[in-house]
Amino acid sequence: MGLAIPLSLEPMEAQSVDDLPSGAGWQFEPKWDGFRALAFRDGDKVFLQSRNQRPLGRYFPELIRALGSLPIPRFVLDGEIIIRNQPFDELQLRLHPAASRIADLAETQPATFVAFDLLANRRGDSLLDLPLSKRRKALDSFFKSFPKNGFILKSRSMRSQAQPSNGSRAEGTASTVLWPSDWTSPIVPANGRC
């Protein structure tokens, strides 16, 4: 792929804390109860991988189609694969060896990719050196460039709310994640370079 972000990128994992930080400069988001994933697109090539760099595209063909149909030729998204309004166990059923079973589940219980960060823009340029607040604005613009669909969604950002709503929990959130708004690169390439 001709993107400035390598496939060897490893997402940073959330860490549990006993007390929420206080003060300005924090971005709150729901912690989705799904598979952490990176979505890469370079023209006709779409690649979906787990946080452990394992390919996920064969298990989620509906997401590969949805990502490939977006009117944006290049991008890298960091997000979570969920099945809305279903427990995590239903998502785990997708990791099945039989293609016919995967096709059936993709039709009857389609997955959703919930994006919470844009790591490379439509030119394929890396955004990892930008603070999260600027990447979030770029993500907002990214989502304004195509009509809403049920397969690719943007995670909600909550500047002052520490807990997701009950409706969010029903959709598949587990808790809350906090990011410093001025933070750069939430993920690091496995080789330490980008």
Buried (B, 14 or more C-beta within 10 A) or exposed (E): BEBBBBBBBBBBEBEEEEEEEEEEEBBBBBBBBBBBBBBBBBEEEBBBBBBEEEEBBBBBBBBBEBBEEBEEEBBBBBBBBBBBEBEBEBBEBBBBEEEEEBEEBBEEBBBBBBBBBBBBBBEBEBBBEBBBBBBBEBBEEBBEEEEEEEBBBBBBBBEEEEBBEEEBBEBBBBBBBBBBBEBEBBBBBEEEEB
